[in-house]
Amino acid sequence: MKEEVAKKLMEAIGQFRRMKRGHKHNPGELKPSDMMMLTKMVEMKAAGEEMSVSNLSAAMCVSKPFVTNALNAFVEAGIVERIADASDRRMVMLSVTPKGEALIEKSWKEFMAAINGLVEHLGEEKSILLTELMGETYNFLIGFHSANHSAHECEDMAEDKMGEKLED
């Protein structure tokens, strides 16, 4: 019985992976990873934090080459600019351009429309249950990953953001 349930869960998770694989991003459309990075940059700016490749890499728990590759594409698209630090020419600061901010806002509205549509489709009770189950799943997988892999992980990966109770 347990193995059959595990197989059904695997199939359900596989549906999301297949859906993601089949999705082609249109020009001007942000991939989820792009959206996360740009949103983090806007958050860092709002908090008055210095935006450099190193700081962004640390804040997102990703490698510097990953950040650099994404930034190259962002700069080419005109949604991020690199600014030489006047006091230290070796340092390069990052800034989201107005075009980038508009793209983030547009993408965020589309994403929230999809999430609101899902809440409407499932109803409030099932949406809250789904949120709680996703939080429990996330916490389990973080614990499983930590127990089975090296200890070199970002400290905030285990932070339970998904499991928080919904208010309102």
N, C-alpha and C positions, 0 to 999 in steps of 0.2 A: 504494500500500500504506500509506504513512504517513498519508495523508488518511483512509483507511478506519479505521485504528486510532484516529486522533484523533476521528473521528465516533463510534466505539463508546465511547470514553472520555467524550465529551460526553454521550452517552445515559445512561451509568452514573451520572455526576454528576447529571444531570437527574432520575434516579429519586429521589435523596435530596431534591432540592428539591421535587419533587412530593409526596413523603411528608410533608415538613415542612409544606407548604402545606395538606394535608388534615387535619392533626392539630389538633383543638380541645382547648384546655386546660380542664380541669374546674376549678370553683371550688376554691381551696386547693391547686391543682397549680402548681408553679413552672415558668415558661418557662426554657429554658437560659440566657438572658441574665439573668434574675432570679436564678437559682441562682448564676451566676458572680459577680454583684454581692454577694449576701449572703455567699457563701463568702469573697470578698475582704474584706468587713467583719469576718468572724470571724477571718481571718488577721491583719488589721491590729490587732484588739483583742488577740490572743494575743501579737503582737510589741510591744505597748505603744505603737503608733503612734496619733497623734491622728486621729480619724475625723471629717473634715469633708467637705463636698461637693467642695471643691478638691482635697483629698488623695485622695479616692476617685476623682475624675475623672482625676487624674494617674496613679494606680496602675493604672487600668483602660484608659488610653489612649482615653477617651471624653469627649465634651463635658460641661460642667457642666449645660446644660439637659437632656441625656439622663439624667444622674444625678438631677437634681431631679425630673423627671417620674416616674422609677421610684420614688424615695423617697416622693413624694406617695401613690402607690398602696400602698407598703409601710406607711406610717404609717396610712393609712385601714384597711388590713387588720389593723393591730395587730402587725405583725411587726418594725417598726423604730420607734424613738422619736427625736424631736429634743429635745436638751437644751441650754438656753441656757448659754453659758459664763459662769460667775460673775465671772471677771476681765475679760471683754470681752463685753458684751451684744450686740455686733454679730456675734459668732461663734456658730455653732450646731454643736454636736457631735452625732454620730449614735451610736445604740446598737441592737444587735439585741436584741429582747425574748426572754424565755423561749419565747413562742409561736413566734417566728421561728427560734430555735435548734432547736426540736422539728421545725419544718417542713423546715429544712435537713437535719437528720439523717434524717428520713423520705425526703426526695427523694434524698439521697445514697445511702441503702440501696437504693432502687429503681433508681437509675442503675447502681450497682455490680452489682446482680443482673442487669441487662441486659448489662453488659459481660462479666461472668463467664459468662453464657449464650452470648454470642458466642464467647468463648474456647473454651468447651466445644464449641460447634458447629464452629468452624474447626479446633480443635486448636492445640496450643502452637506448632508450627512455622509454620503459616500465620498465626497471630496475631502472632508476632514479625515475620514478613515484612510483614504489613499495617502494623504499627507503623512499620517502617523505611521502607516506601513512602510512608506518610502524612507522615513526617518529611521525606523528600526532596521530596515535593510541596509541603509548606509552605514549605521553604527556597527552592525554585524560585519559587513565587508571590510570596514576600516580595521576592526579588531582582528579579523581573519588575516587580512593583509599584513598587519603589524606582527602577528604571531608567526607568519610564514615567510617573511621577507626581511631585508636588512632594516636596521633601526634608523637609517638615514632618510627621514621623512620630514615634511614640514610640520611644525608643532600644531598649527591650526587645522590640519586635515581632520583631526578627530573631533573638532568642534561641532557640536550638534545644532546645526542651523535648521535642518530639515524636520527634526522632531518637535520643534516648538509648536505649542498649541496655537491654532488660528484664533484671532480675536475679531470681533465685529459681527 
